[in-house]
Amino acid sequence: MENQQTVSLASTATALYDGAVWFFQNLIFAAYNIGYAVLNPGLWLDWSEKKSIMRFVYYGGSVEFFFAVLLLIIVLFFIGVLRPSFMWGQIRVLEGFANTVGRFFAWAGLLMVLQQVLIVIMQRIFTRPDIVLSIGVPLNYDISWYAEELKLYNALVISLCATYTFVQGGHVRVDLFYAGAKFRTKKIVDMFGSLVFMVPMAVIIWMYGWYFLWRHLIVPKPSASDALDRLLAKSRILKWNVETIGFSPNGFTGYFIFKILLVAFAGMVFIHAVAFFMRSFQELREGQSSENKYKDLDQLPDLNEVAKTEN
């Protein structure tokens, strides 16, 4: 019995050692991979060459790409530890990116409402089977196409405004102890949540979404289990095959856009997880007086002040 326990402990220790070696090896080689990619952009950005497309597909969901991003984050974080102003600069840029994207695509909600009203008017009042929108080149599709396209506006708001809502503190929170916890406890919980929940979730969605996207853009369909050599071999017969199948004969034909939005959502959540971790770290280090420092929050006008002004 003791021998079995000893063997089990030895196996666990060996596995942990091998995992640590694998992690740090990939982290060290990430510096080389970043330099090689920057110095040879044509190998993965020249899409006139089919092999470049396959390299882009492979590395976009690869271990090498993950560790390259991780290395950049670690380097920027430790520079920020030494220079707090630099870390605040990173936070402002990343949160500004989330705010800018979210504020822009939030208008998709208004477009969705206006288009739904237009569909009802054209169907019930003019009894038209189609809608023609013309600004230069006319956009002429069946009403069912416009009706299904409403899902796209909803997807734009959900996927591209999620991090903006997070920055603004608009997400609903259900907690048992967070609201009554001390300031420092809250910051530690926020840092823990960023690393343990937000980052892994974003990485998993990205890895599944990345190949899900490309399987609806090109043939032969790439697989997450394909090695680079196999994908390069497939590139000889590579063709673009963008998904254009709708749920109805005359329905919306741009369903590949939803796959792009899935990847964009994962990327933005990952970026904001980094920003949220940095903000929590800085606020923990500087104290409660730094809470919401430099945060660009939307504020509705005070109705009482507006009434006084009008009077």
N, C-alpha and C positions, 0 to 999 in steps of 0.2 A: 504494500500500500504506500509506504513512504517512498519507494523507488518510483512508483507511478506519479506521485505528486512532484517528485524531484524532476522527472522527465517532462512533466507538464509545465512546470515553472521554467525549465531550461528552454522549452519550445517557445513559450510566451516571450521570454527575454530575447531569444534569437529573432523572433518575428518583429518585436519592437525595434531591435537594433537594425534589422534589414530595412524596416520602414523609415527609420530616421536617416539611414544612409541614402535611401532612394530620394527622400524629400530634399536633403541638402545637396545632393548631386544635381537634381533638376533645378534647384534654385541657383546653383553656381553656373550651370550651363545656360541658364536663362539670359545671362549677360551676353554670352556669345551669340545666342539666337537673336536677341534684339539687334545687336550690331550687324549681324549678317543680313537680317531682314531690311534694315535701314539702308545698308550699302548696296543691296541687290533688289530694289523694288520691282524690277521687271519680272522677276521670277514668280511673283504672286499678284501683281497688279496689271500686267500686260494681258488683258483678256482677249486680245486677238490671237493669242497662243492658248490652245486648249489645255496644255499642261499647267499653265499659270492658273487657270480656273480651278483645276483639281487641287493644286497646292493651296489655293485660297480656301477651298472647301475643307480640306484636311486640317489645315492649321487653325482655322476658325473655331473648331471644336476639339482641339488637341490638348494634351497635357503640356506641351511646350508653350502654347499660348497662355494657358492658365498661369504657369510659373513666371512667364515674362511679365504679365500684368501684376502678379503678386510681388515680384521683385521691385517693379516701379513704385508700387504702393509703399512697400517697406522703406525704400530709399527716401521717398518724399516725406513719409511720416517721421523718420528719424532726423531729417533736416528740420522738420517742423518742431520736433522736440527741442532741438538746439536753438532754433529761432522761432519763437511763438508768433511773431508777425507774419512769417512765411506760412505757418499753418493756418492762421486766420485768413490769409489770402487764398489758400486752397479751398477753405470752407466757403468763402464768399463766391468763388468762381463756380464750384460744384453746385451750391444751392442756387446761384444765379442761373445756371444752366437749367436746373429743374423748374425754376419759376418761369423762365422765358418760354420754354417748350410748353409747359402746362398752360400758361396764360394764352398762348397762341392757339393751341388745339382745343381749348375750352370753348372756343367759338363754334366748334363742330356741333355742340348741343343746340345752338341757335339755328344752324343750318338744318339740322335734323327736324326741328319743329317746323321751320318754313317749308321744307320739302314735303313733309307730311300734309300740311295744309294745302299745298299745291296739288298733291295727288288726289286729295278729297275733292277739291274744286273741279279738277279735270274729269274725274270719274262721275261725280254726282250732278254737276251743273252742265258741263260741256259734253259729257258722255264720250270722251275721247279714249281710244285704246293706247295712245302713246303721248309722249311729251317731247317737244322740240325746244331745246335751250340753245340759243345762238348768240355767241360773242365771237365773231370771226367764223370759225368752223362750227357748223351746227352739231349739237349733241342730240341725236334722235334715237330714243330707245322706247321700248314698250313700258307701260306703267309698272308692270311687274318687276322690271329691271330696277326702276327707281325705288320701288317698295322694298326690295331686298337690299338695296344699297344703304338703306337706313341703318342696317346693322353695322356698316363700316363707320358711320359717325359715332355710334355707341362704342365701338371698339377703339376708336381714336381717343375718346374721352377717358375710357378705362385704362388703356395701356400707357398713354403719354401724359396723362394728368395725375397719375397715382403718386409720383414722387413730389410733384407740386403740392398736392393735397397734404402730403406728409410734412413738407416744410412749413405749410401754413397751419399745421396742427388740426387739420380737418377730419382725420380718420377717427372713427368711433373706437374708444378704448373701454374694455371691460376688464377690470383688475380687482384684486382682493386686498392688496396691500400697497400698491404703487402710489396711489393718491395721497395716502397718509404717511409715506416714508420720508425720511430726511433727505435733504438736497443731495448729499454725497451718495447716499444709497441709491437714489434715482439715477444718478450719473453712471454708477457702476452697473446697474441693471440695464441701462441703455447701451453701454459698451458691450456688455455680455450678449444682449439681444442682437446687436448688429453683427457680431462675429458668429454666433451660434445659430441664429435663425435667418436673418436677412441674407447674408452672404451665401450660405449653402443652398438656400432656396433659389436664389438668383442663378447660381452656377448650374444647378440641376435643370432648371427651366431652359437656360441657355443651351446646354449640351443636347437636350432632347429637341428643343425648338430649332436649333441650328440645322441638324440633319433632316428634320421634318420639313423645314423650309426648302432645302436644296433638292429633296426628293420630289418636290412639286415644281421645280424649275428646269432641271436637266435630266437627260437620260444618257447612259445608263444610270440608275438611281444609286447614289452613294450610300454607304452604310457606315455607322459609327465603328463597326468592327473591322472595316477595311484598313489595311496598312497603306502607307503612302505609295509604295511600289505598285500595289494593286490598283489604286486610284489613277496613278499615272498611266498604267496599262489600259485602263478603261477610257482614258482621255482620247484614245485614237478614234473611238466611235462616238464621242461626246456630241450631243445636239441639245439646243435649247428646246424645252418642252413646257412652257409656262402654263400653269393650270388656268383654264378659262371655263370650267364646267359649273353651271349654276344649278340650283335646286329645282328650277322650272325651265321649260323650253326657252323662254325669253327672259330668264332671270339674270341677276347680276353675275358678271363674268370675271370679276377681279378678286376671286377668293384667295389668290396667292398673297394678296396684301395683308390678310389676316395673319399669315405665317410670318411675314416681315415684322408686323406689329408685336407678335409674341416674342421675337428675339429682341426687338427694341425695348419692350417692357422689362425683360430680364436684365438687359444691359443698364438701363436707367436705375433699376432697383439696386443693382450691384454698386453703381457709382454713388448712389445716395447712401448706401450702407456705409461706404468709406467716409463720406462727408459727415454722416451722423455719428460715427465712431470718433472722428477727429473733433467734432463739436463737443461731444460728451467728455472727451479727454481734456479739452481746453477748459471747459467750464468746471470740471472737477479740479483741475490744477489751479485755476485762478479764483475759484470761489463763487458764491451765489451772485455776487455783483456782476458777473460776466454772463449770466443766463440770458439767452436770446440776443447776445451781442452780435451786431452786424446783420441780424436776421431781417430780411426784406419781407415784412408781413403786409398783406392786403388789409386795409381798414375801411369799413363802411362809414359814411359820413354820419355824424351825430344828428339825429332827426330834430332834437330840441334846439341845437345850434342853428340848423337850417331854418327852422320855423322862426327863431328870433331874428335871423338875418332878413327873412322875407317880410317880417312885420316892420 
